[in-house]
Amino acid sequence: MDILRSLGFLCLGIGVGAPLAYGIYKFILADIEIWIKGIVLLIILGFLFLIFSAIRDRLKEEKIEGV
């Protein structure tokens, strides 16, 4: 991977990660019932698992096609 792509992913990660971390921090401190926080956590985890699964499958396909 070239240096510009790496820098782009780094900037994107910081740009998305910082506000996301702040939002999670505020959500944890919010006065919301614990079961609602649990439901939101499950929704977010499910979404992340689906995204990571799609990325992993895509990388496997690229390795097979590259052979």
mmCIF file of the N, C-alpha and C atoms, coordinates in Angstrom:
data_MODEL
# 
_entry.id   MODEL 
# 
loop_
_atom_site.group_PDB 
_atom_site.id 
_atom_site.type_symbol 
_atom_site.label_atom_id 
_atom_site.label_alt_id 
_atom_site.label_comp_id 
_atom_site.label_asym_id 
_atom_site.label_entity_id 
_atom_site.label_seq_id 
_atom_site.pdbx_PDB_ins_code 
_atom_site.Cartn_x 
_atom_site.Cartn_y 
_atom_site.Cartn_z 
_atom_site.occupancy 
_atom_site.B_iso_or_equiv 
_atom_site.pdbx_formal_charge 
_atom_site.auth_seq_id 
_atom_site.auth_comp_id 
_atom_site.auth_asym_id 
_atom_site.auth_atom_id 
_atom_site.pdbx_PDB_model_num 
ATOM 1   N N  . MET A 1 1  ? 0.865   -1.183  0.000  1.00 0.00 ? 1  MET A N  1 
ATOM 2   C CA . MET A 1 1  ? 0.000   0.000   0.000  1.00 0.00 ? 1  MET A CA 1 
ATOM 3   C C  . MET A 1 1  ? 0.902   1.234   0.000  1.00 0.00 ? 1  MET A C  1 
ATOM 4   N N  . ASP A 1 2  ? 0.606   2.163   -0.840 1.00 0.00 ? 2  ASP A N  1 
ATOM 5   C CA . ASP A 1 2  ? 1.467   3.339   -0.931 1.00 0.00 ? 2  ASP A CA 1 
ATOM 6   C C  . ASP A 1 2  ? 1.221   4.304   0.229  1.00 0.00 ? 2  ASP A C  1 
ATOM 7   N N  . ILE A 1 3  ? 2.120   5.240   0.393  1.00 0.00 ? 3  ILE A N  1 
ATOM 8   C CA . ILE A 1 3  ? 2.117   6.148   1.540  1.00 0.00 ? 3  ILE A CA 1 
ATOM 9   C C  . ILE A 1 3  ? 0.903   7.076   1.540  1.00 0.00 ? 3  ILE A C  1 
ATOM 10  N N  . LEU A 1 4  ? 0.469   7.515   0.364  1.00 0.00 ? 4  LEU A N  1 
ATOM 11  C CA . LEU A 1 4  ? -0.685  8.421   0.309  1.00 0.00 ? 4  LEU A CA 1 
ATOM 12  C C  . LEU A 1 4  ? -1.964  7.722   0.747  1.00 0.00 ? 4  LEU A C  1 
ATOM 13  N N  . ARG A 1 5  ? -2.125  6.477   0.350  1.00 0.00 ? 5  ARG A N  1 
ATOM 14  C CA . ARG A 1 5  ? -3.313  5.721   0.772  1.00 0.00 ? 5  ARG A CA 1 
ATOM 15  C C  . ARG A 1 5  ? -3.287  5.512   2.281  1.00 0.00 ? 5  ARG A C  1 
ATOM 16  N N  . SER A 1 6  ? -2.105  5.198   2.820  1.00 0.00 ? 6  SER A N  1 
ATOM 17  C CA . SER A 1 6  ? -1.979  5.010   4.267  1.00 0.00 ? 6  SER A CA 1 
ATOM 18  C C  . SER A 1 6  ? -2.319  6.298   5.015  1.00 0.00 ? 6  SER A C  1 
ATOM 19  N N  . LEU A 1 7  ? -1.808  7.428   4.527  1.00 0.00 ? 7  LEU A N  1 
ATOM 20  C CA . LEU A 1 7  ? -2.120  8.712   5.164  1.00 0.00 ? 7  LEU A CA 1 
ATOM 21  C C  . LEU A 1 7  ? -3.607  9.041   5.052  1.00 0.00 ? 7  LEU A C  1 
ATOM 22  N N  . GLY A 1 8  ? -4.206  8.711   3.931  1.00 0.00 ? 8  GLY A N  1 
ATOM 23  C CA . GLY A 1 8  ? -5.637  8.939   3.749  1.00 0.00 ? 8  GLY A CA 1 
ATOM 24  C C  . GLY A 1 8  ? -6.459  8.138   4.741  1.00 0.00 ? 8  GLY A C  1 
ATOM 25  N N  . PHE A 1 9  ? -6.119  6.861   4.913  1.00 0.00 ? 9  PHE A N  1 
ATOM 26  C CA . PHE A 1 9  ? -6.843  6.033   5.882  1.00 0.00 ? 9  PHE A CA 1 
ATOM 27  C C  . PHE A 1 9  ? -6.613  6.529   7.308  1.00 0.00 ? 9  PHE A C  1 
ATOM 28  N N  . LEU A 1 10 ? -5.416  7.005   7.597  1.00 0.00 ? 10 LEU A N  1 
ATOM 29  C CA . LEU A 1 10 ? -5.124  7.538   8.929  1.00 0.00 ? 10 LEU A CA 1 
ATOM 30  C C  . LEU A 1 10 ? -5.980  8.774   9.213  1.00 0.00 ? 10 LEU A C  1 
ATOM 31  N N  . CYS A 1 11 ? -6.019  9.695   8.262  1.00 0.00 ? 11 CYS A N  1 
ATOM 32  C CA . CYS A 1 11 ? -6.830  10.912  8.433  1.00 0.00 ? 11 CYS A CA 1 
ATOM 33  C C  . CYS A 1 11 ? -8.319  10.577  8.548  1.00 0.00 ? 11 CYS A C  1 
ATOM 34  N N  . LEU A 1 12 ? -8.767  9.645   7.723  1.00 0.00 ? 12 LEU A N  1 
ATOM 35  C CA . LEU A 1 12 ? -10.166 9.228   7.789  1.00 0.00 ? 12 LEU A CA 1 
ATOM 36  C C  . LEU A 1 12 ? -10.477 8.592   9.136  1.00 0.00 ? 12 LEU A C  1 
ATOM 37  N N  . GLY A 1 13 ? -9.585  7.750   9.607  1.00 0.00 ? 13 GLY A N  1 
ATOM 38  C CA . GLY A 1 13 ? -9.785  7.096   10.899 1.00 0.00 ? 13 GLY A CA 1 
ATOM 39  C C  . GLY A 1 13 ? -9.848  8.089   12.046 1.00 0.00 ? 13 GLY A C  1 
ATOM 40  N N  . ILE A 1 14 ? -8.961  9.061   12.045 1.00 0.00 ? 14 ILE A N  1 
ATOM 41  C CA . ILE A 1 14 ? -8.964  10.075  13.100 1.00 0.00 ? 14 ILE A CA 1 
ATOM 42  C C  . ILE A 1 14 ? -10.197 10.965  12.971 1.00 0.00 ? 14 ILE A C  1 
ATOM 43  N N  . GLY A 1 15 ? -10.527 11.338  11.742 1.00 0.00 ? 15 GLY A N  1 
ATOM 44  C CA . GLY A 1 15 ? -11.679 12.210  11.522 1.00 0.00 ? 15 GLY A CA 1 
ATOM 45  C C  . GLY A 1 15 ? -13.000 11.574  11.911 1.00 0.00 ? 15 GLY A C  1 
ATOM 46  N N  . VAL A 1 16 ? -13.115 10.289  11.722 1.00 0.00 ? 16 VAL A N  1 
ATOM 47  C CA . VAL A 1 16 ? -14.344 9.586   12.104 1.00 0.00 ? 16 VAL A CA 1 
ATOM 48  C C  . VAL A 1 16 ? -14.259 9.132   13.560 1.00 0.00 ? 16 VAL A C  1 
ATOM 49  N N  . GLY A 1 17 ? -13.082 8.707   13.978 1.00 0.00 ? 17 GLY A N  1 
ATOM 50  C CA . GLY A 1 17 ? -12.920 8.131   15.313 1.00 0.00 ? 17 GLY A CA 1 
ATOM 51  C C  . GLY A 1 17 ? -13.089 9.118   16.457 1.00 0.00 ? 17 GLY A C  1 
ATOM 52  N N  . ALA A 1 18 ? -12.591 10.326  16.293 1.00 0.00 ? 18 ALA A N  1 
ATOM 53  C CA . ALA A 1 18 ? -12.663 11.315  17.379 1.00 0.00 ? 18 ALA A CA 1 
ATOM 54  C C  . ALA A 1 18 ? -14.109 11.698  17.718 1.00 0.00 ? 18 ALA A C  1 
ATOM 55  N N  . PRO A 1 19 ? -14.927 12.089  16.746 1.00 0.00 ? 19 PRO A N  1 
ATOM 56  C CA . PRO A 1 19 ? -16.316 12.406  17.091 1.00 0.00 ? 19 PRO A CA 1 
ATOM 57  C C  . PRO A 1 19 ? -17.099 11.176  17.556 1.00 0.00 ? 19 PRO A C  1 
ATOM 58  N N  . LEU A 1 20 ? -16.756 10.016  17.009 1.00 0.00 ? 20 LEU A N  1 
ATOM 59  C CA . LEU A 1 20 ? -17.430 8.795   17.435 1.00 0.00 ? 20 LEU A CA 1 
ATOM 60  C C  . LEU A 1 20 ? -17.100 8.478   18.890 1.00 0.00 ? 20 LEU A C  1 
ATOM 61  N N  . ALA A 1 21 ? -15.841 8.623   19.259 1.00 0.00 ? 21 ALA A N  1 
ATOM 62  C CA . ALA A 1 21 ? -15.436 8.384   20.648 1.00 0.00 ? 21 ALA A CA 1 
ATOM 63  C C  . ALA A 1 21 ? -16.120 9.376   21.589 1.00 0.00 ? 21 ALA A C  1 
ATOM 64  N N  . TYR A 1 22 ? -16.225 10.625  21.168 1.00 0.00 ? 22 TYR A N  1 
ATOM 65  C CA . TYR A 1 22 ? -16.909 11.630  21.995 1.00 0.00 ? 22 TYR A CA 1 
ATOM 66  C C  . TYR A 1 22 ? -18.392 11.282  22.147 1.00 0.00 ? 22 TYR A C  1 
ATOM 67  N N  . GLY A 1 23 ? -19.001 10.833  21.068 1.00 0.00 ? 23 GLY A N  1 
ATOM 68  C CA . GLY A 1 23 ? -20.410 10.444  21.131 1.00 0.00 ? 23 GLY A CA 1 
ATOM 69  C C  . GLY A 1 23 ? -20.632 9.258   22.053 1.00 0.00 ? 23 GLY A C  1 
ATOM 70  N N  . ILE A 1 24 ? -19.731 8.282   22.004 1.00 0.00 ? 24 ILE A N  1 
ATOM 71  C CA . ILE A 1 24 ? -19.836 7.125   22.896 1.00 0.00 ? 24 ILE A CA 1 
ATOM 72  C C  . ILE A 1 24 ? -19.662 7.566   24.344 1.00 0.00 ? 24 ILE A C  1 
ATOM 73  N N  . TYR A 1 25 ? -18.720 8.456   24.574 1.00 0.00 ? 25 TYR A N  1 
ATOM 74  C CA . TYR A 1 25 ? -18.488 8.983   25.921 1.00 0.00 ? 25 TYR A CA 1 
ATOM 75  C C  . TYR A 1 25 ? -19.752 9.664   26.457 1.00 0.00 ? 25 TYR A C  1 
ATOM 76  N N  . LYS A 1 26 ? -20.364 10.515  25.642 1.00 0.00 ? 26 LYS A N  1 
ATOM 77  C CA . LYS A 1 26 ? -21.583 11.211  26.064 1.00 0.00 ? 26 LYS A CA 1 
ATOM 78  C C  . LYS A 1 26 ? -22.736 10.236  26.262 1.00 0.00 ? 26 LYS A C  1 
ATOM 79  N N  . PHE A 1 27 ? -22.814 9.210   25.418 1.00 0.00 ? 27 PHE A N  1 
ATOM 80  C CA . PHE A 1 27 ? -23.882 8.217   25.533 1.00 0.00 ? 27 PHE A CA 1 
ATOM 81  C C  . PHE A 1 27 ? -23.750 7.427   26.834 1.00 0.00 ? 27 PHE A C  1 
ATOM 82  N N  . ILE A 1 28 ? -22.519 7.093   27.198 1.00 0.00 ? 28 ILE A N  1 
ATOM 83  C CA . ILE A 1 28 ? -22.302 6.341   28.441 1.00 0.00 ? 28 ILE A CA 1 
ATOM 84  C C  . ILE A 1 28 ? -22.707 7.182   29.656 1.00 0.00 ? 28 ILE A C  1 
ATOM 85  N N  . LEU A 1 29 ? -22.410 8.471   29.607 1.00 0.00 ? 29 LEU A N  1 
ATOM 86  C CA . LEU A 1 29 ? -22.730 9.342   30.738 1.00 0.00 ? 29 LEU A CA 1 
ATOM 87  C C  . LEU A 1 29 ? -24.182 9.807   30.759 1.00 0.00 ? 29 LEU A C  1 
ATOM 88  N N  . ALA A 1 30 ? -24.918 9.574   29.679 1.00 0.00 ? 30 ALA A N  1 
ATOM 89  C CA . ALA A 1 30 ? -26.301 10.041  29.592 1.00 0.00 ? 30 ALA A CA 1 
ATOM 90  C C  . ALA A 1 30 ? -27.184 9.299   30.589 1.00 0.00 ? 30 ALA A C  1 
ATOM 91  N N  . ASP A 1 31 ? -28.238 9.970   31.008 1.00 0.00 ? 31 ASP A N  1 
ATOM 92  C CA . ASP A 1 31 ? -29.178 9.385   31.968 1.00 0.00 ? 31 ASP A CA 1 
ATOM 93  C C  . ASP A 1 31 ? -30.258 8.608   31.196 1.00 0.00 ? 31 ASP A C  1 
ATOM 94  N N  . ILE A 1 32 ? -29.833 7.434   30.705 1.00 0.00 ? 32 ILE A N  1 
ATOM 95  C CA . ILE A 1 32 ? -30.717 6.557   29.947 1.00 0.00 ? 32 ILE A CA 1 
ATOM 96  C C  . ILE A 1 32 ? -30.746 5.214   30.661 1.00 0.00 ? 32 ILE A C  1 
ATOM 97  N N  . GLU A 1 33 ? -31.901 4.554   30.607 1.00 0.00 ? 33 GLU A N  1 
ATOM 98  C CA . GLU A 1 33 ? -32.003 3.258   31.277 1.00 0.00 ? 33 GLU A CA 1 
ATOM 99  C C  . GLU A 1 33 ? -31.016 2.272   30.668 1.00 0.00 ? 33 GLU A C  1 
ATOM 100 N N  . ILE A 1 34 ? -30.524 1.358   31.511 1.00 0.00 ? 34 ILE A N  1 
ATOM 101 C CA . ILE A 1 34 ? -29.453 0.445   31.108 1.00 0.00 ? 34 ILE A CA 1 
ATOM 102 C C  . ILE A 1 34 ? -29.899 -0.488  29.993 1.00 0.00 ? 34 ILE A C  1 
ATOM 103 N N  . TRP A 1 35 ? -31.165 -0.884  29.959 1.00 0.00 ? 35 TRP A N  1 
ATOM 104 C CA . TRP A 1 35 ? -31.613 -1.806  28.918 1.00 0.00 ? 35 TRP A CA 1 
ATOM 105 C C  . TRP A 1 35 ? -31.642 -1.122  27.549 1.00 0.00 ? 35 TRP A C  1 
ATOM 106 N N  . ILE A 1 36 ? -31.895 0.162   27.520 1.00 0.00 ? 36 ILE A N  1 
ATOM 107 C CA . ILE A 1 36 ? -31.856 0.887   26.251 1.00 0.00 ? 36 ILE A CA 1 
ATOM 108 C C  . ILE A 1 36 ? -30.414 0.996   25.764 1.00 0.00 ? 36 ILE A C  1 
ATOM 109 N N  . LYS A 1 37 ? -29.491 1.248   26.684 1.00 0.00 ? 37 LYS A N  1 
ATOM 110 C CA . LYS A 1 37 ? -28.074 1.278   26.313 1.00 0.00 ? 37 LYS A CA 1 
ATOM 111 C C  . LYS A 1 37 ? -27.639 -0.083  25.779 1.00 0.00 ? 37 LYS A C  1 
ATOM 112 N N  . GLY A 1 38 ? -28.125 -1.155  26.376 1.00 0.00 ? 38 GLY A N  1 
ATOM 113 C CA . GLY A 1 38 ? -27.792 -2.498  25.908 1.00 0.00 ? 38 GLY A CA 1 
ATOM 114 C C  . GLY A 1 38 ? -28.305 -2.761  24.505 1.00 0.00 ? 38 GLY A C  1 
ATOM 115 N N  . ILE A 1 39 ? -29.530 -2.325  24.224 1.00 0.00 ? 39 ILE A N  1 
ATOM 116 C CA . ILE A 1 39 ? -30.101 -2.513  22.888 1.00 0.00 ? 39 ILE A CA 1 
ATOM 117 C C  . ILE A 1 39 ? -29.290 -1.745  21.852 1.00 0.00 ? 39 ILE A C  1 
ATOM 118 N N  . VAL A 1 40 ? -28.949 -0.504  22.158 1.00 0.00 ? 40 VAL A N  1 
ATOM 119 C CA . VAL A 1 40 ? -28.146 0.300   21.224 1.00 0.00 ? 40 VAL A CA 1 
ATOM 120 C C  . VAL A 1 40 ? -26.789 -0.357  21.004 1.00 0.00 ? 40 VAL A C  1 
ATOM 121 N N  . LEU A 1 41 ? -26.184 -0.881  22.053 1.00 0.00 ? 41 LEU A N  1 
ATOM 122 C CA . LEU A 1 41 ? -24.898 -1.565  21.934 1.00 0.00 ? 41 LEU A CA 1 
ATOM 123 C C  . LEU A 1 41 ? -25.013 -2.786  21.029 1.00 0.00 ? 41 LEU A C  1 
ATOM 124 N N  . LEU A 1 42 ? -26.074 -3.573  21.181 1.00 0.00 ? 42 LEU A N  1 
ATOM 125 C CA . LEU A 1 42 ? -26.263 -4.748  20.336 1.00 0.00 ? 42 LEU A CA 1 
ATOM 126 C C  . LEU A 1 42 ? -26.447 -4.372  18.868 1.00 0.00 ? 42 LEU A C  1 
ATOM 127 N N  . ILE A 1 43 ? -27.168 -3.298  18.605 1.00 0.00 ? 43 ILE A N  1 
ATOM 128 C CA . ILE A 1 43 ? -27.362 -2.844  17.233 1.00 0.00 ? 43 ILE A CA 1 
ATOM 129 C C  . ILE A 1 43 ? -26.026 -2.432  16.617 1.00 0.00 ? 43 ILE A C  1 
ATOM 130 N N  . ILE A 1 44 ? -25.234 -1.685  17.363 1.00 0.00 ? 44 ILE A N  1 
ATOM 131 C CA . ILE A 1 44 ? -23.931 -1.234  16.860 1.00 0.00 ? 44 ILE A CA 1 
ATOM 132 C C  . ILE A 1 44 ? -23.000 -2.417  16.642 1.00 0.00 ? 44 ILE A C  1 
ATOM 133 N N  . LEU A 1 45 ? -22.976 -3.366  17.579 1.00 0.00 ? 45 LEU A N  1 
ATOM 134 C CA . LEU A 1 45 ? -22.115 -4.541  17.418 1.00 0.00 ? 45 LEU A CA 1 
ATOM 135 C C  . LEU A 1 45 ? -22.540 -5.376  16.218 1.00 0.00 ? 45 LEU A C  1 
ATOM 136 N N  . GLY A 1 46 ? -23.831 -5.542  16.018 1.00 0.00 ? 46 GLY A N  1 
ATOM 137 C CA . GLY A 1 46 ? -24.313 -6.284  14.858 1.00 0.00 ? 46 GLY A CA 1 
ATOM 138 C C  . GLY A 1 46 ? -23.889 -5.632  13.564 1.00 0.00 ? 46 GLY A C  1 
ATOM 139 N N  . PHE A 1 47 ? -24.007 -4.317  13.498 1.00 0.00 ? 47 PHE A N  1 
ATOM 140 C CA . PHE A 1 47 ? -23.582 -3.582  12.308 1.00 0.00 ? 47 PHE A CA 1 
ATOM 141 C C  . PHE A 1 47 ? -22.083 -3.760  12.072 1.00 0.00 ? 47 PHE A C  1 
ATOM 142 N N  . LEU A 1 48 ? -21.281 -3.651  13.121 1.00 0.00 ? 48 LEU A N  1 
ATOM 143 C CA . LEU A 1 48 ? -19.828 -3.807  12.977 1.00 0.00 ? 48 LEU A CA 1 
ATOM 144 C C  . LEU A 1 48 ? -19.451 -5.216  12.527 1.00 0.00 ? 48 LEU A C  1 
ATOM 145 N N  . PHE A 1 49 ? -20.123 -6.242  13.082 1.00 0.00 ? 49 PHE A N  1 
ATOM 146 C CA . PHE A 1 49 ? -19.846 -7.615  12.664 1.00 0.00 ? 49 PHE A CA 1 
ATOM 147 C C  . PHE A 1 49 ? -20.157 -7.809  11.180 1.00 0.00 ? 49 PHE A C  1 
ATOM 148 N N  . LEU A 1 50 ? -21.251 -7.230  10.710 1.00 0.00 ? 50 LEU A N  1 
ATOM 149 C CA . LEU A 1 50 ? -21.594 -7.341  9.296  1.00 0.00 ? 50 LEU A CA 1 
ATOM 150 C C  . LEU A 1 50 ? -20.573 -6.633  8.413  1.00 0.00 ? 50 LEU A C  1 
ATOM 151 N N  . ILE A 1 51 ? -20.133 -5.467  8.832  1.00 0.00 ? 51 ILE A N  1 
ATOM 152 C CA . ILE A 1 51 ? -19.127 -4.736  8.056  1.00 0.00 ? 51 ILE A CA 1 
ATOM 153 C C  . ILE A 1 51 ? -17.817 -5.518  7.997  1.00 0.00 ? 51 ILE A C  1 
ATOM 154 N N  . PHE A 1 52 ? -17.341 -6.010  9.137  1.00 0.00 ? 52 PHE A N  1 
ATOM 155 C CA . PHE A 1 52 ? -16.082 -6.751  9.161  1.00 0.00 ? 52 PHE A CA 1 
ATOM 156 C C  . PHE A 1 52 ? -16.193 -8.053  8.369  1.00 0.00 ? 52 PHE A C  1 
ATOM 157 N N  . SER A 1 53 ? -17.341 -8.702  8.409  1.00 0.00 ? 53 SER A N  1 
ATOM 158 C CA . SER A 1 53 ? -17.555 -9.914  7.633  1.00 0.00 ? 53 SER A CA 1 
ATOM 159 C C  . SER A 1 53 ? -17.483 -9.619  6.140  1.00 0.00 ? 53 SER A C  1 
ATOM 160 N N  . ALA A 1 54 ? -18.097 -8.533  5.704  1.00 0.00 ? 54 ALA A N  1 
ATOM 161 C CA . ALA A 1 54 ? -18.065 -8.161  4.292  1.00 0.00 ? 54 ALA A CA 1 
ATOM 162 C C  . ALA A 1 54 ? -16.644 -7.824  3.851  1.00 0.00 ? 54 ALA A C  1 
ATOM 163 N N  . ILE A 1 55 ? -15.899 -7.123  4.691  1.00 0.00 ? 55 ILE A N  1 
ATOM 164 C CA . ILE A 1 55 ? -14.508 -6.779  4.353  1.00 0.00 ? 55 ILE A CA 1 
ATOM 165 C C  . ILE A 1 55 ? -13.661 -8.043  4.255  1.00 0.00 ? 55 ILE A C  1 
ATOM 166 N N  . ARG A 1 56 ? -13.837 -8.957  5.196  1.00 0.00 ? 56 ARG A N  1 
ATOM 167 C CA . ARG A 1 56 ? -13.062 -10.197 5.181  1.00 0.00 ? 56 ARG A CA 1 
ATOM 168 C C  . ARG A 1 56 ? -13.370 -11.023 3.931  1.00 0.00 ? 56 ARG A C  1 
ATOM 169 N N  . ASP A 1 57 ? -14.652 -11.128 3.574  1.00 0.00 ? 57 ASP A N  1 
ATOM 170 C CA . ASP A 1 57 ? -15.020 -11.859 2.366  1.00 0.00 ? 57 ASP A CA 1 
ATOM 171 C C  . ASP A 1 57 ? -14.438 -11.207 1.124  1.00 0.00 ? 57 ASP A C  1 
ATOM 172 N N  . ARG A 1 58 ? -14.453 -9.899  1.088  1.00 0.00 ? 58 ARG A N  1 
ATOM 173 C CA . ARG A 1 58 ? -13.904 -9.173  -0.063 1.00 0.00 ? 58 ARG A CA 1 
ATOM 174 C C  . ARG A 1 58 ? -12.402 -9.421  -0.192 1.00 0.00 ? 58 ARG A C  1 
ATOM 175 N N  . LEU A 1 59 ? -11.690 -9.425  0.930  1.00 0.00 ? 59 LEU A N  1 
ATOM 176 C CA . LEU A 1 59 ? -10.250 -9.680  0.894  1.00 0.00 ? 59 LEU A CA 1 
ATOM 177 C C  . LEU A 1 59 ? -9.946  -11.109 0.453  1.00 0.00 ? 59 LEU A C  1 
ATOM 178 N N  . LYS A 1 60 ? -10.770 -12.074 0.865  1.00 0.00 ? 60 LYS A N  1 
ATOM 179 C CA . LYS A 1 60 ? -10.589 -13.461 0.434  1.00 0.00 ? 60 LYS A CA 1 
ATOM 180 C C  . LYS A 1 60 ? -10.793 -13.580 -1.069 1.00 0.00 ? 60 LYS A C  1 
ATOM 181 N N  . GLU A 1 61 ? -11.795 -12.888 -1.607 1.00 0.00 ? 61 GLU A N  1 
ATOM 182 C CA . GLU A 1 61 ? -12.050 -12.921 -3.045 1.00 0.00 ? 61 GLU A CA 1 
ATOM 183 C C  . GLU A 1 61 ? -10.877 -12.329 -3.824 1.00 0.00 ? 61 GLU A C  1 
ATOM 184 N N  . GLU A 1 62 ? -10.293 -11.260 -3.311 1.00 0.00 ? 62 GLU A N  1 
ATOM 185 C CA . GLU A 1 62 ? -9.157  -10.640 -3.997 1.00 0.00 ? 62 GLU A CA 1 
ATOM 186 C C  . GLU A 1 62 ? -7.953  -11.573 -4.013 1.00 0.00 ? 62 GLU A C  1 
ATOM 187 N N  . LYS A 1 63 ? -7.742  -12.319 -2.931 1.00 0.00 ? 63 LYS A N  1 
ATOM 188 C CA . LYS A 1 63 ? -6.613  -13.259 -2.891 1.00 0.00 ? 63 LYS A CA 1 
ATOM 189 C C  . LYS A 1 63 ? -6.826  -14.381 -3.890 1.00 0.00 ? 63 LYS A C  1 
ATOM 190 N N  . ILE A 1 64 ? -8.055  -14.872 -4.015 1.00 0.00 ? 64 ILE A N  1 
ATOM 191 C CA . ILE A 1 64 ? -8.342  -15.952 -4.944 1.00 0.00 ? 64 ILE A CA 1 
ATOM 192 C C  . ILE A 1 64 ? -8.171  -15.479 -6.389 1.00 0.00 ? 64 ILE A C  1 
ATOM 193 N N  . GLU A 1 65 ? -8.664  -14.286 -6.702 1.00 0.00 ? 65 GLU A N  1 
ATOM 194 C CA . GLU A 1 65 ? -8.546  -13.748 -8.056 1.00 0.00 ? 65 GLU A CA 1 
ATOM 195 C C  . GLU A 1 65 ? -7.108  -13.400 -8.404 1.00 0.00 ? 65 GLU A C  1 
ATOM 196 N N  . GLY A 1 66 ? -6.304  -13.058 -7.403 1.00 0.00 ? 66 GLY A N  1 
ATOM 197 C CA . GLY A 1 66 ? -4.927  -12.669 -7.644 1.00 0.00 ? 66 GLY A CA 1 
ATOM 198 C C  . GLY A 1 66 ? -4.001  -13.836 -7.927 1.00 0.00 ? 66 GLY A C  1 
ATOM 199 N N  . VAL A 1 67 ? -4.461  -15.059 -7.713 1.00 0.00 ? 67 VAL A N  1 
ATOM 200 C CA . VAL A 1 67 ? -3.612  -16.243 -7.898 1.00 0.00 ? 67 VAL A CA 1 
ATOM 201 C C  . VAL A 1 67 ? -3.358  -16.544 -9.330 1.00 0.00 ? 67 VAL A C  1 
# 
